[in-house]
Amino acid sequence: MKFKFWQRKSSNANPYIDDAGSQDDPLAVTEAVKVPFRKRLRARWEGYDDPVEYYLMEQQLDDYRRWLQRMMVLAAMPVEEEAGELDLDDEVGNWPPERLKLYGKLFDRGIMKPGGHEYAMELAKPLALDETMSCLEIGARLGGTARLLADKFGVWVTALEQDGELALRGMERSVATGSQKKVPVQQYDPLVPDFRAKYFNVVYSFGEMFLVEKKDTFLLKLTESLREQGQLLITDYVVTAKADESSGNYRQWVEKEDIKPHPWTADRYKDVLGKLRFDIRIAKDETELHVSQIKSAWIVFLAELQRSGLDPDFTAFLEDDMEMWMRRVKMLENGELAYYRFYATHD
């Protein structure tokens, strides 16, 4: 569902609405907003029936960015250090508790990915999971998706994560919930894949395979880990014919990611999976849905920050993480990246 931002209640007047428009009357607002011709064309290109909706969404995200920059300036003002306070900068990695707290608010309790629990459950529908099945997750983050599926369907999930810090914290959460045997979260090295042969009924990965460098070898090892009639479910970022690795947009996107991306094209996925004797049942472009999930999460999150005030714990990470996600969105919206879902079965 696309947001109708002009219907969001606010104590401040909307600067993009003429005085003649009323925020309580969506039709009046639509008529009052003056959308530039280029924006109207871009809105149609992006699949928006109403160019006003697209225009206001862009404008509101720009407003949030300017507001965030002002808050970051205030947060950066020097504060006298308390007596006995320890400098922990050298003792924390990429995922201190404050950054995890940010992602917990942004993308749903431990999932750390757009769409949260609802989208994870939707993706799992074709798998027909039950308590007799074993799954392998690639790019598990904190293991939130794995624990969700284990809780809902009784399935056993080995959750693998590249980042050792996330894997450790994810295992701590599995222990805390008593699911350490059913959902172990472990670090893995994608360049040296070592999976149990012919053991798993399902292998899945949600938006993480683009970070794996040698995917040909990796997918072969994943295939060898599947039992007879095994299933493969992948959602991932793929590059399109418009992608240009020398372009400023592309370089800026790569630089901002925590791990260097190594994306394939959708056609290469199809070709390699075909050679590995997979029957591809679904190969669907879900870019529009993914972009709306990202934007919705950030808009809700930033609106809450505006109401409650900027949490000082977020200040060290908020701007960089917002910039990373907005660069992904920019790549998706300009057509250099797409977000695909692949579902396949193996003979």
Buried (B, 14 or more C-beta within 10 A) or exposed (E): EBBBBBEEEEEEEBEBBEEEBEBEEBEBBBEBBEBEEEBBEBBEEBEBEBBBBBBBBBBBBEBBBEBBEEBBEEBEEEEEEEEEEEEEEEEEEEBBEBBBBBBBBBBBBBBBBBBBBEBBBEBBEEBEBEEEBBBBBBBBBBBBBBBBBBEEBEBBBBBBBBBBBBBBBBBBBBBEBEBBEBBBBBBBEBEEBEBEEEBBBBBBBBBBBBBBEEBEBBBBBBBBBBBEEBBBBBBBBBBBEEBEEEBEBBEEBBEBBBBEBBBBBBEBBBEBBEEBEBEBEEBEBBBBBBBBBBBBBBBEBBBEBBEEEBBEBBBBBBBEBBBBBBBBBBBBBBBBBBBBBBBBBBE
